[in-house]
Amino acid sequence: MAETKRLRSGFTTGACAAAAAKAATLLLVQNRSPEQVDIPFPDGSRKSFTIHSALLLKDNISTCSVIKDAGDDPDVTNGAEICAAVSLQFQEIEKNWVVIDELQLCGGDGVGMVTKPGLAVRVGEPAINPVPRKMIIQAVREVIPQGRLSVTITVPRGKMLAEKTLNQRLGIIGGISILGTTGIVRPVSADAWTATIKASMDVAKEAGLKDIVLSTGRTSEKGAQQLLDLKEEAYAMMGDYLEFSLKEAALRNFSTIHLAGMWAKIIKAALRVPNTHVRNGVLEMVDAANLLAELGAEGKLLQKIKQSNTAREMYEHIQAAGRTELVTGVCIRAREYCEDVTDSQIKVYLINHKADVIANV
């Protein structure tokens, strides 16, 4: 049997920023560019980073960068250059900075600024999360233990990369967030998804919203947006984390939870599958066929359903037969599952590939 390839871990943007900051501090003190630096991690370990670029500027400012390696994780910031500029003087800038224990931490070009409450970072501060902040401070304080320091983190392609994230909706403008809770990116980790889901809900709650819309993807979200008259902050992209998102929404006491999804995801919800990703909750055709039989599918239609290879093929047979009540029945079962998980008011919207709402219960 062939050996399964072990997926490679990588480093977070926070860890890369800390490494770049330490390298820049060393350059400032030693007037020599380090090829590698090692920094402390939250778990007490130390990791080494290769320095991509280093430059000593005028006015006693040094800058170094690290290329982010996310390992085998599908991360939009993989390969991004994370830069840090260090100075012994505080920078005179209007916004996007914070002072922590005599260290001025600034969000430079490509690093977002927080503009909405509800996140782990205060409004007006750079979108550099708490753990990355600690890592940056610890790293530079290994070189200069005390006294005033200014560290500016920049990401040259940050504004462009931010367009592929939910930062704008969360109220983070101007670039990406510097993230990480451990410094390590685990391949196909749920951490980034679940953190974003919770952050989206916190922003919605702080905005005073009573409704939250959970969507499985952008098409589903677009369909819900065309039907519902709700603010942008009300929409939380949950991906496949159905049960997790439902429970998080219930914890925040939203009065109504709206679930928008396409057929394959909604039928999984009807089958009470807590995580709708294919690797976590494979849609068994037998289970789906049995559900549809229970809802009234019979005869030739049921036979076609049982012979279907995909959930989409099942739906096409139902549509061709004009049995819309079966579709409605599936949506009702999905709603009942959500109600059992949350004990909240639930509304379910079935969305097609054109972002049209084709069922609403």
C-alpha angles and dihedrals in degrees: 000000000000115000115249111242112245112233115240121237122222142189131276124238087251093058092047091050091051092050092048090048093052091048091051091049091051090049090051093051101036099031086225129108114238117220092205138011133191123212137188119260128210092256092057096257126119128227132194126228132194113231113232101192137001131187133172108213131193121274090044096288122140129188132196134171141205127202109231115238109193092183113220094335115118094237123162090217095054108127093016119141111240112198134191128192118196129198136170088224126070112248118243100229129143102227150356098061140102134191118227118178095334092316117115109209114196133188107223131185112330096016114107129234123223113242103164130060123240100065129107089257126060124252112272095026127108115271092249107131124229099260095047088049090055092046092051093048093047092048097052093040089061086068102033107023097192145004134064119326134166121207120186118191118203134177111197094206094033098114092052093045091049089063088068092055137064093249095115092056092046090054097254108135134184101028149339130320121250101232146175140111099201103019089243127099110215113206114258089358120173092215098092093045097047092044090053092047092053092044091051091052093047090053091049091050094048088050088060095246119157097193129064125191116209113197130182094216146344095280092052091047092050090053092052092047090056090055105035126065097215135132120262091252090064093072120088119182103219100174108193097336096104104150093037091053093046092052093046090050091049091051089058092050099233107180094222130024115200117201118199121183146137124259100272092051096043093050089051088054088050087053089051096244106163097203114036098199113120093239093052103037113020109199103239109212090212092056092047092047091050090051092051090047089053089052092053109278110144146152119014092352092056090047090054090047091052091050093050119117097203140027089245091057089052090053092050091055091049091048093048090052091050091235098146091155088071090057090048090049092055091050091050091052089050090051091049091053091051091048090052091052096046110019084222136122107275132193121188127204123191110209128195128214090271091058091251119144105237099172133022124184 
